Amino acid sequence: SRGWLESVEHMRTQENPTLARFDDAAWKAAHADVNAWPAELVFADLRAVHAETLHRVETLTDADLLRLGVGARGPVTVRDLIGRYAGHDVNHANQIREVRRVIGA
């Protein structure tokens, strides 16, 4: 997600930054029309964010992976965030599969 990319950038450029939590209410307010988006737009946006994320991960150095930030559960490295993001991405993919199954798509 774009929020994840922001966290990684803060960790790369600042010493022990406090990482912002995802603000679900603010996101929903800013994207009130998201349920009306055509599926093609949703998938195009997901592909773009995914490509941007992969590019960012490929450019990280070993030193970048060890950079620290302070998350809700305490200190976290960029490497830790990558692991969490991968699981988070899988969760969203499973949600999409389930919605498609329910609607018969």
C-alpha positions as CSV (number, residue, x, y, z in Angstrom):
1,S,0.0,0.0,0.0
2,R,1.0,3.6,-0.4
3,G,1.1,4.0,3.4
4,W,3.6,1.1,3.6
5,L,5.8,2.9,1.0
6,E,5.6,6.1,3.1
7,S,6.7,4.2,6.2
8,V,9.7,2.6,4.4
9,E,10.7,6.0,3.1
10,H,10.5,7.6,6.5
11,M,12.6,4.7,7.9
12,R,15.2,5.1,5.2
13,T,15.6,8.9,5.7
14,Q,15.0,9.5,9.4
15,E,16.3,8.1,12.6
16,N,13.8,5.9,14.4
17,P,10.7,7.6,13.1
18,T,7.3,7.0,14.6
19,L,5.3,5.2,12.0
20,A,1.7,6.4,11.4
21,R,-1.0,3.9,11.8
22,F,-3.4,3.4,8.9
23,D,-6.4,5.7,9.4
24,D,-9.3,3.6,8.0
25,A,-11.9,6.4,8.7
26,A,-9.8,9.0,6.8
27,W,-9.3,6.6,3.9
28,K,-13.0,5.8,3.7
29,A,-13.8,9.6,3.8
30,A,-11.3,10.3,1.0
31,H,-12.6,7.4,-1.1
32,A,-16.3,7.6,-0.4
33,D,-17.0,6.6,-4.0
34,V,-14.8,3.5,-4.0
35,N,-17.7,1.0,-4.0
36,A,-18.8,2.6,-7.3
37,W,-15.4,2.1,-9.0
38,P,-15.6,-0.3,-11.9
39,A,-13.6,-3.5,-11.2
40,E,-11.1,-2.6,-13.9
41,L,-10.2,0.6,-12.1
42,V,-9.8,-1.3,-8.8
43,F,-7.5,-3.9,-10.3
44,A,-5.5,-1.3,-12.2
45,D,-4.9,0.6,-9.0
46,L,-3.9,-2.6,-7.2
47,R,-1.5,-3.5,-10.0
48,A,0.1,-0.1,-9.9
49,V,0.6,-0.1,-6.1
50,H,1.9,-3.7,-6.4
51,A,4.4,-2.7,-9.1
52,E,5.6,0.3,-7.2
53,T,6.0,-1.8,-4.0
54,L,8.1,-4.5,-5.8
55,H,10.3,-1.8,-7.4
56,R,10.9,-0.3,-4.0
57,V,11.8,-3.6,-2.4
58,E,14.2,-4.4,-5.2
59,T,16.0,-1.1,-4.6
60,L,16.5,-1.6,-0.9
61,T,20.1,-2.2,0.3
62,D,21.1,-4.5,3.1
63,A,21.5,-1.4,5.3
64,D,18.0,-0.2,4.3
65,L,16.5,-3.5,5.5
66,L,18.0,-3.0,8.9
67,R,16.7,0.6,9.4
68,L,14.4,1.0,12.4
69,G,11.1,2.7,13.0
70,V,8.7,2.7,15.9
71,G,5.4,1.1,15.2
72,A,2.4,0.5,17.3
73,R,4.0,-2.7,18.8
74,G,7.4,-1.1,19.3
75,P,10.6,-1.1,17.2
76,V,10.4,-2.6,13.7
77,T,12.9,-2.9,10.9
78,V,12.2,-2.4,7.2
79,R,12.7,-6.2,6.8
80,D,10.0,-6.8,9.4
81,L,7.6,-4.4,7.5
82,I,8.2,-6.4,4.3
83,G,7.2,-9.6,6.0
84,R,4.1,-8.0,7.5
85,Y,3.1,-6.4,4.2
86,A,3.5,-9.7,2.3
87,G,1.0,-11.3,4.7
88,H,-1.3,-8.3,4.5
89,D,-1.3,-8.5,0.7
90,V,-2.2,-12.2,0.8
91,N,-5.1,-11.3,3.1
92,H,-6.5,-8.8,0.6
93,A,-6.0,-11.2,-2.3
94,N,-8.0,-13.8,-0.4
95,Q,-10.7,-11.2,0.3
96,I,-11.0,-10.5,-3.4
97,R,-11.2,-14.2,-4.3
98,E,-14.0,-14.6,-1.7
99,V,-16.0,-11.7,-3.0
100,R,-15.6,-13.0,-6.6
101,R,-16.7,-16.4,-5.5
102,V,-19.8,-15.0,-3.8
103,I,-20.8,-12.9,-6.8
104,G,-20.0,-15.7,-9.2
105,A,-17.3,-13.8,-11.1
